[in-house]
C-alpha cells in the first residue's frame, strides 16, 4: 500500500524530471493515476520524458504536463507553482530533485554559483514557494528533497556539490521540524539519500550500468516503501554498499568531530588502518 499522498487524481510536481531519479519518480506517480508535472530545462529531453510518462497514466495525456523550469531562478519556480495550480489545483507531492555536479576547490566561480543555485537554492525556494499552499489545502502531502550521502560524509572531489547536499540535509530537517509544529498541517518533509545510481549525472562517459549501481527505478521503489513507513531519512543502499556499511561511514564522519581527528580522516593516510578496522567492528549502539 502506498502513502495516502499518492492517491489517484492527486497532483505531483517533480523537478529534474527529464531523466534519472526524477523521471523514474514521475513515471511511478503517473502509473498510480496521479496528475504529474515534470519540471526541467526546456528541450526535447523534457518533452520526450513527458510523453513516456503520459503513456503510463490511466487517465490519459491530459493528466501529465511538462513545464520548462529553471530551478536556479526563483521567478521560474514561482511561475511553475502558479501554472501547476492553474492546471491541476492543489499540490500533494513536491519532489525537489534537480541537481548537478561540477566544481573544484579553486575552480571557476561560475561553476560554484551554478551548483549552489540549482542544488541548494532550487530546493530551498521550491519548498518555500509550494509549501504554504500545500499546508493551506489541508490534505495529506509530501515534500521530498533529494540529498546525497556526499552531503553527510563529504568525500573529497566536488566540494560545491557536497556543500549543497549538506545544506539540503540541514534545510529539510528544519523544514520537517517546522511542518510538524504547524497546527493543522498534514504535510511532511522527507530526505531522499540515494546510493550509487546509474543516471546521466553519474554515468561519467559509461554507456552501461555498472554492476554496483542501482537503477533509478530501484531507487524509487525503495523511496516509496520508505515513505509508506513514514521514514524521514531515506538512506538507500545499492549493489555495492549495504546499509550497515553506510551507517559506519556516517558514524566515522561524525567521529572526526568527537575524536578531534583531522577533517575527512577517512581519506587521511594516518587514519586509513583505523578506518578499515572500524568497518569490521559491530556498529556501536547510540543512546
N, C-alpha and C positions, 0 to 999 in steps of 0.2 A: 504494500500500500504506500502511495506517495504522500508527501507532506500536503496538507489541505490547500496550500497556496497554489498548487499545480492543478487545480480543478479545470475542467473543460470550460472554455469561454473566458477564463481569466486572462489577464494580459501580462506578458513577459517582455522585458526590454534587455537586450544583450549587446554590450559594446565589444568591439574587437570580434565581431560575429562573422567576418568574411572567411575565416579559416580557423584551424586548430580547435582548442577547447571551446571557444565561443561558438563556432559553427556546430560542434557536436552538441552543445547545450541547446542551441536554438532548434536543431533538428529534433532533439528529445522532447522539448517543450511543445513543438508543433504536433508531434505524434500523439501527445496527450490531449490534443484538442484545444490548446491554448491559442489565443491571438498573440503572435510573436512579431516583435520589431527587431530587425537586425540593423545595428548601427556600426558603421565603419567608414573609412575613407571612400570617396566615390570611385566608381570604376567597374569594369566587367567582373572582377572577382566578387565584389559585393552583390552585383546583380545575379550572378550565377549561384551564389550561396542562397540567395532568397528564392530562386527558382527551385533549387534542390530541397529547401526547407518546405516550401509550399506544397511540393509533391507528396509530402508525408502527412499533411494535415487532413483530417476527416472532414473539415469544414470548407475546403477549397482554397484557392489562391487569395481570395479577399481577406483571409484571416492572417496573412503574412505580409509584412511590409519591410522594404529596405529603405532606410533613411540615412543618406550620407551625413556623416558626423565627424568632426574633428574634436576628440575629447580634450585636446590641449587648449581648446577655446571655450571659455565659459559661455560666450554668446551662442556658440554652436550647440552646447549642451542644453541651454535654456530653450533654444528653438526646437531641439529634439523633444523635450518634455511637453512643450505646447502642441507639437504635431501629434505625438502619441495620444495625448488626452483628447485632442480633437477627433482623431480617427477611431479610437477604441474605448475611450473613457478611462476609468480608474486603473492604476497600475498595481499589480500584485507581486510581481517578481522583477527586481532590478539586479542584473549581473554586471558589475563593473569589471570587465575582463581585459580591456585593451591594454597592451603592454609592448614595449620594445626594449632591446638591449643596446649596448654600444657605447662604451666610454673607456678612457684611460685616465689615470690619476692626473696627469698633466697634459692631457689631450685637449682637443678643441672645445672651447667654451660652448659653442653651438650644440655639440653633442650632449653635454651635460644638461643644458637647458631643455633640449628636446625630450630627453629621457625623463627628467623631473616633471615636465609639463604633461606628458602622456601618462606615465605610470603612477604618479602621486597626485598631481592636481586633477587628473581625469577622474580618479576615484573619489577624492575629497569633494570636488564640485559636483560630480554626478550624484553622490549620496545626498549632499546638501540641497540640491535642486529638486530631486524626486521625493525625498523622504517626507517633507511636510504634507504633500498631497496624499501620499500613501498612508500616513498616520490619520489624516482627516477623514478618509472614507470609511474607517472603522472595521475593515475586513482584514482577515489574516494575510500576511505578506512577508516577503523575504528580501533582504538586501545581501547579495553575495559578492564579496570583494575578493578578487584573485590576488593572492600574495605569492610567496615563494619561500622555500627553505633557505634561499640565499639571503632573505631578509631576517633570518634567525641566526644562522651560523656564519653569515657574511664572508664567504670564501674569497680569496684574492682573485682578481681578474677583471671585474666590471664594477668599479666602485659606485658609479651613479645608479646602476640597477639595484645594487644592494641597499643603498640609501633609500631609494623609493620603496622597495618592498619592506624594509624595516618600518618605514613611515606608514605604509598601508596596514601593517600589523597593529601599530600603535593607534592609528586612527580608527580602525574597525573595532578594536577593543573599547575605545572611548565611545564610539557610536552605539555599540550594544549596551553599554552602561547607561547611556542617555535614554535609549529606547525603553529599556526595562524599568526605568524610573519615571517614565512619562505616563500619567494617568490615562487609562483607556486605550493605550497603544497596543496594537496587535501585530506590529511589525517587529521582526527580529533581524539582527545582522549576523553574518557568518563569514569566517575567513577560510577561503579555499587555499590550501597549501599543496600544490601539485608536486609529484615526484618528477622523475625523468620522463618527459612526454615527447613523443616524436611529432613536432609541429614545424611550421616554416621558421619559427623563432629559434628552434634548437637544431635544425637539420644541418647547418654549417656545411653545405655542399653535398651532404649524403642524399641519395635518391631512394634508399631503402631503410626501413625502420631498424635501428639497432636492436639486438636481442634483448638488451636490458631495459629498453624503454617501453612504457605503456602507450597505447593509442589514446587519442583524445576521447574516444568513446568509453574506454575503460575508466578513464579519469572521471567522466560524467556519471558513469554507473556508480562509482564509489561515492561521489558527491551526493547523488540522490539518496543513497542508503544512509549516509551520514546525516543528511537533512531530515530524513524520516526519524532518525534517532535524536534529533534536536541538538546535534553536536555544534559547538561554535568553531572549534579548531578542526578543520577537515584535513588532517595530515595524511596525505596519500602515499602509499608505498609504490614500488614499481617492480620490475622483474629482477633488478639488481639489489635493491635495498629494502629489507623488511622493516616494519615499524620499530622493532627492538633496537636496531642499529641507529635509526633516526633519533630515537629517544636519547641514546647515549651521546650522539653527536651534539644534540641540543644541550644536554647537561654539561658536556665538556666545555662548550662555548660559554655557558653561564659561569662555569667554574673558573674561567680566566679572571673574572672579577673577584669571586670569593677567595680564590687561592693566590691572588695578586700575581698571576702569570703574565707574560707578555701578551699583547693582543694577537689574536689569530694563532695561538700557540699550537694548535693542531697542525699548522704548516711550518712550525719553527723547528729547525733541526735538533735543538737541545731537548725538545719535548716529544719527538717522534716515537721513541720507545715507550714513554709513559702513556701516550695516547693509545698505542697498539695494545698495551696491557689493559688499559681501561676498557677497551672494547670486549675483552674476554671475560670481564667480571659481570656478575649479576647487577642489574640496574638497582641502585640504592633506592629504598623507599623514601618518598617525600611526605613529610608530616603536614 
